[in-house]
Amino acid sequence: MATVDSLRNGLIEKILSINNKDFLQALDQLISSDSSVFEMSKLTEDQKKMLEMSEEDIKNGKLISQEAMDKRNLEWLNAL
């Protein structure tokens, strides 16, 4: 596992090789942003209930593939 110092040094090396000003500005904004942005949000009771319902669906095999979902969505969009 990489140490904090090796991660920091690796990032510095990568940053030094970047010449895109917009990218560097976006990276600076990301690094400078309030750390609270990265903290996990608390779920509401409704969100927790929806996640529990999803887990029950998974346990009961009530699943469809991404391909089937994409097809269903396209059919729905075309019907509009």
ROLO-761939 format. One record per atom (N, C-alpha, C, O): residue number from 1; atom name; x, z, y. Coordinates in steps of 0.02 Angstrom, whole numbers, plus 50000, padded with zeros to 5 digits. Last residue first. Layout:
<atoms>
<NUM,"CA",<X,Z,Y>>
...
</atoms>
This chain:
<atoms>
<80,"N",<47823,48670,50419>>
<80,"CA",<47802,48689,50487>>
<80,"C",<47782,48630,50529>>
<80,"O",<47763,48638,50587>>
<79,"N",<47876,48626,50303>>
<79,"CA",<47803,48632,50305>>
<79,"C",<47778,48649,50375>>
<79,"O",<47719,48643,50389>>
<78,"N",<48011,48636,50318>>
<78,"CA",<47982,48569,50319>>
<78,"C",<47906,48571,50324>>
<78,"O",<47875,48522,50346>>
<77,"N",<48028,48774,50301>>
<77,"CA",<48042,48743,50366>>
<77,"C",<48010,48674,50372>>
<77,"O",<47985,48656,50425>>
<76,"N",<47995,48786,50166>>
<76,"CA",<47955,48821,50216>>
<76,"C",<47965,48790,50285>>
<76,"O",<47917,48780,50322>>
<75,"N",<48096,48711,50108>>
<75,"CA",<48026,48692,50097>>
<75,"C",<47981,48724,50150>>
<75,"O",<47935,48693,50176>>
<74,"N",<48206,48789,50148>>
<74,"CA",<48199,48720,50171>>
<74,"C",<48127,48695,50163>>
<74,"O",<48101,48662,50208>>
<73,"N",<48180,48908,50079>>
<73,"CA",<48182,48907,50151>>
<73,"C",<48174,48837,50180>>
<73,"O",<48138,48828,50229>>
<72,"N",<48191,48864,49946>>
<72,"CA",<48128,48892,49970>>
<72,"C",<48125,48891,50046>>
<72,"O",<48073,48874,50075>>
<71,"N",<48326,48828,49946>>
<71,"CA",<48275,48778,49933>>
<71,"C",<48208,48802,49959>>
<71,"O",<48171,48764,49991>>
<70,"N",<48386,48953,49969>>
<70,"CA",<48397,48898,50016>>
<70,"C",<48343,48845,50008>>
<70,"O",<48318,48819,50058>>
<69,"N",<48344,49018,49852>>
<69,"CA",<48322,49042,49917>>
<69,"C",<48330,48988,49970>>
<69,"O",<48286,48978,50012>>
<68,"N",<48413,48946,49756>>
<68,"CA",<48340,48946,49755>>
<68,"C",<48312,48970,49821>>
<68,"O",<48261,48944,49845>>
<67,"N",<48544,48979,49796>>
<67,"CA",<48522,48909,49794>>
<67,"C",<48446,48905,49795>>
<67,"O",<48418,48864,49832>>
<66,"N",<48548,49114,49774>>
<66,"CA",<48554,49090,49843>>
<66,"C",<48530,49018,49847>>
<66,"O",<48498,48998,49896>>
<65,"N",<48422,49162,49652>>
<65,"CA",<48489,49140,49672>>
<65,"C",<48489,49118,49745>>
<65,"O",<48436,49104,49774>>
<64,"N",<48324,49311,49653>>
<64,"CA",<48330,49238,49649>>
<64,"C",<48399,49219,49674>>
<64,"O",<48430,49256,49712>>
<63,"N",<48257,49455,49567>>
<63,"CA",<48308,49421,49606>>
<63,"C",<48299,49346,49601>>
<63,"O",<48271,49320,49553>>
<62,"N",<48209,49578,49496>>
<62,"CA",<48171,49537,49544>>
<62,"C",<48220,49504,49593>>
<62,"O",<48224,49523,49651>>
<61,"N",<48260,49670,49406>>
<61,"CA",<48274,49599,49396>>
<61,"C",<48235,49552,49442>>
<61,"O",<48230,49493,49428>>
<60,"N",<48249,49802,49431>>
<60,"CA",<48194,49771,49394>>
<60,"C",<48203,49696,49385>>
<60,"O",<48158,49662,49360>>
<59,"N",<48361,49828,49510>>
<59,"CA",<48355,49861,49444>>
<59,"C",<48303,49827,49400>>
<59,"O",<48311,49822,49340>>
<58,"N",<48323,49754,49623>>
<58,"CA",<48382,49735,49584>>
<58,"C",<48378,49764,49514>>
<58,"O",<48391,49729,49465>>
<57,"N",<48211,49826,49666>>
<57,"CA",<48204,49756,49648>>
<57,"C",<48263,49733,49605>>
<57,"O",<48253,49698,49555>>
<56,"N",<48276,49947,49697>>
<56,"CA",<48227,49945,49643>>
<56,"C",<48216,49874,49619>>
<56,"O",<48211,49861,49559>>
<55,"N",<48352,49905,49806>>
<55,"CA",<48386,49928,49745>>
<55,"C",<48339,49929,49686>>
<55,"O",<48360,49914,49630>>
<54,"N",<48248,49878,49895>>
<54,"CA",<48293,49824,49873>>
<54,"C",<48329,49843,49809>>
<54,"O",<48336,49803,49763>>
<53,"N",<48198,50005,49917>>
<53,"CA",<48155,49954,49885>>
<53,"C",<48197,49897,49859>>
<53,"O",<48183,49870,49805>>
<52,"N",<48308,50061,49981>>
<52,"CA",<48286,50089,49917>>
<52,"C",<48242,50038,49880>>
<52,"O",<48249,50030,49819>>
<51,"N",<48306,49984,50097>>
<51,"CA",<48363,49980,50052>>
<51,"C",<48346,50008,49983>>
<51,"O",<48367,49980,49932>>
<50,"N",<48184,50026,50152>>
<50,"CA",<48193,49956,50133>>
<50,"C",<48252,49947,50086>>
<50,"O",<48249,49908,50039>>
<49,"N",<48214,50161,50175>>
<49,"CA",<48161,50144,50128>>
<49,"C",<48169,50071,50104>>
<49,"O",<48161,50057,50045>>
<48,"N",<48311,50147,50275>>
<48,"CA",<48329,50178,50211>>
<48,"C",<48278,50160,50157>>
<48,"O",<48297,50146,50100>>
<47,"N",<48232,50092,50376>>
<47,"CA",<48288,50054,50348>>
<47,"C",<48309,50081,50280>>
<47,"O",<48324,50043,50234>>
<46,"N",<48144,50199,50399>>
<46,"CA",<48118,50135,50375>>
<46,"C",<48173,50093,50345>>
<46,"O",<48162,50061,50293>>
<45,"N",<48233,50295,50449>>
<45,"CA",<48199,50308,50385>>
<45,"C",<48171,50243,50356>>
<45,"O",<48172,50233,50296>>
<44,"N",<48382,50212,50509>>
<44,"CA",<48317,50243,50518>>
<44,"C",<48286,50256,50450>>
<44,"O",<48310,50230,50399>>
<43,"N",<48555,50250,50495>>
<43,"CA",<48497,50211,50475>>
<43,"C",<48433,50249,50490>>
<43,"O",<48430,50311,50484>>
<42,"N",<48680,50253,50617>>
<42,"CA",<48636,50292,50574>>
<42,"C",<48575,50249,50558>>
<42,"O",<48547,50216,50602>>
<41,"N",<48821,50146,50610>>
<41,"CA",<48759,50167,50640>>
<41,"C",<48720,50209,50590>>
<41,"O",<48726,50201,50530>>
<40,"N",<48993,50180,50608>>
<40,"CA",<48933,50161,50572>>
<40,"C",<48872,50187,50609>>
<40,"O",<48871,50243,50634>>
<39,"N",<49100,50123,50738>>
<39,"CA",<49072,50177,50699>>
<39,"C",<49007,50153,50666>>
<39,"O",<48971,50111,50693>>
<38,"N",<49142,50026,50822>>
<38,"CA",<49158,50018,50752>>
<38,"C",<49130,50073,50708>>
<38,"O",<49136,50070,50647>>
<37,"N",<49108,50068,50946>>
<37,"CA",<49078,50006,50923>>
<37,"C",<49087,49998,50848>>
<37,"O",<49046,49968,50814>>
<36,"N",<49189,50173,50973>>
<36,"CA",<49122,50189,50948>>
<36,"C",<49086,50127,50924>>
<36,"O",<49038,50132,50885>>
<35,"N",<49303,50126,51031>>
<35,"CA",<49304,50134,50958>>
<35,"C",<49235,50150,50930>>
<35,"O",<49223,50142,50870>>
<34,"N",<49287,50002,51152>>
<34,"CA",<49273,50071,51134>>
<34,"C",<49269,50077,51058>>
<34,"O",<49236,50037,51026>>
<33,"N",<49418,49879,51158>>
<33,"CA",<49349,49901,51158>>
<33,"C",<49342,49973,51134>>
<33,"O",<49386,50000,51100>>
<32,"N",<49545,49832,51145>>
<32,"CA",<49532,49878,51200>>
<32,"C",<49461,49907,51199>>
<32,"O",<49446,49954,51236>>
<31,"N",<49537,49744,51040>>
<31,"CA",<49580,49803,51033>>
<31,"C",<49563,49855,51086>>
<31,"O",<49567,49915,51072>>
<30,"N",<49450,49649,51096>>
<30,"CA",<49433,49683,51034>>
<30,"C",<49473,49748,51027>>
<30,"O",<49445,49800,51010>>
<29,"N",<49524,49605,51205>>
<29,"CA",<49459,49637,51216>>
<29,"C",<49438,49677,51154>>
<29,"O",<49412,49732,51160>>
<28,"N",<49632,49548,51138>>
<28,"CA",<49643,49604,51184>>
<28,"C",<49578,49642,51196>>
<28,"O",<49577,49703,51197>>
<27,"N",<49566,49445,51072>>
<27,"CA",<49599,49497,51033>>
<27,"C",<49611,49559,51076>>
<27,"O",<49601,49615,51053>>
<26,"N",<49528,49369,51182>>
<26,"CA",<49477,49396,51138>>
<26,"C",<49506,49453,51096>>
<26,"O",<49473,49504,51085>>
<25,"N",<49655,49334,51231>>
<25,"CA",<49609,49373,51273>>
<25,"C",<49554,49406,51231>>
<25,"O",<49537,49464,51242>>
<24,"N",<49703,49259,51123>>
<24,"CA",<49737,49321,51142>>
<24,"C",<49692,49366,51186>>
<24,"O",<49693,49427,51179>>
<23,"N",<49613,49152,51128>>
<23,"CA",<49616,49194,51069>>
<23,"C",<49648,49261,51085>>
<23,"O",<49623,49313,51064>>
<22,"N",<49646,49098,51252>>
<22,"CA",<49578,49123,51240>>
<22,"C",<49577,49170,51180>>
<22,"O",<49544,49222,51181>>
<21,"N",<49782,49059,51232>>
<21,"CA",<49765,49110,51281>>
<21,"C",<49696,49140,51268>>
<21,"O",<49688,49201,51271>>
<20,"N",<49875,49030,51095>>
<20,"CA",<49809,49016,51121>>
<20,"C",<49786,49073,51167>>
<20,"O",<49773,49129,51143>>
<19,"N",<49989,49063,51031>>
<19,"CA",<49997,49032,51097>>
<19,"C",<49929,49018,51130>>
<19,"O",<49927,48996,51187>>
<18,"N",<50058,49183,50923>>
<18,"CA",<49996,49152,50949>>
<18,"C",<50008,49126,51019>>
<18,"O",<50033,49162,51062>>
<17,"N",<50167,49255,50884>>
<17,"CA",<50166,49184,50867>>
<17,"C",<50105,49147,50895>>
<17,"O",<50101,49086,50890>>
<16,"N",<50141,49385,50918>>
<16,"CA",<50194,49350,50954>>
<16,"C",<50194,49275,50941>>
<16,"O",<50219,49236,50982>>
<15,"N",<50047,49417,50820>>
<15,"CA",<50025,49410,50890>>
<15,"C",<50077,49372,50930>>
<15,"O",<50060,49330,50972>>
<14,"N",<50130,49429,50708>>
<14,"CA",<50078,49378,50710>>
<14,"C",<50055,49365,50782>>
<14,"O",<50046,49307,50801>>
<13,"N",<50210,49539,50745>>
<13,"CA",<50240,49474,50730>>
<13,"C",<50189,49417,50735>>
<13,"O",<50203,49364,50762>>
<12,"N",<50110,49637,50757>>
<12,"CA",<50150,49618,50815>>
<12,"C",<50182,49550,50804>>
<12,"O",<50181,49507,50849>>
<11,"N",<50068,49646,50624>>
<11,"CA",<50022,49623,50676>>
<11,"C",<50060,49600,50737>>
<11,"O",<50043,49549,50767>>
<10,"N",<50184,49698,50566>>
<10,"CA",<50158,49633,50544>>
<10,"C",<50110,49604,50595>>
<10,"O",<50112,49544,50609>>
<9,"N",<50192,49821,50631>>
<9,"CA",<50245,49771,50641>>
<9,"C",<50222,49702,50620>>
<9,"O",<50238,49652,50653>>
<8,"N",<50075,49883,50580>>
<8,"CA",<50084,49872,50652>>
<8,"C",<50136,49818,50665>>
<8,"O",<50124,49774,50706>>
<7,"N",<50105,49886,50443>>
<7,"CA",<50047,49850,50467>>
<7,"C",<50054,49833,50541>>
<7,"O",<50041,49777,50562>>
<6,"N",<50219,49967,50445>>
<6,"CA",<50226,49898,50422>>
<6,"C",<50165,49856,50443>>
<6,"O",<50173,49797,50459>>
<5,"N",<50163,50087,50497>>
<5,"CA",<50217,50052,50533>>
<5,"C",<50223,49979,50511>>
<5,"O",<50233,49935,50552>>
<4,"N",<50072,50121,50397>>
<4,"CA",<50048,50107,50465>>
<4,"C",<50101,50068,50503>>
<4,"O",<50084,50020,50538>>
<3,"N",<50115,50036,50244>>
<3,"CA",<50115,50094,50288>>
<3,"C",<50089,50073,50356>>
<3,"O",<50084,50013,50371>>
<2,"N",<50025,49961,50111>>
<2,"CA",<50065,49955,50171>>
<2,"C",<50060,50019,50213>>
<2,"O",<50008,50051,50216>>
<1,"N",<50042,50000,49941>>
<1,"CA",<50000,50000,50000>>
<1,"C",<50045,50000,50062>>
<1,"O",<50095,50035,50064>>
</atoms>
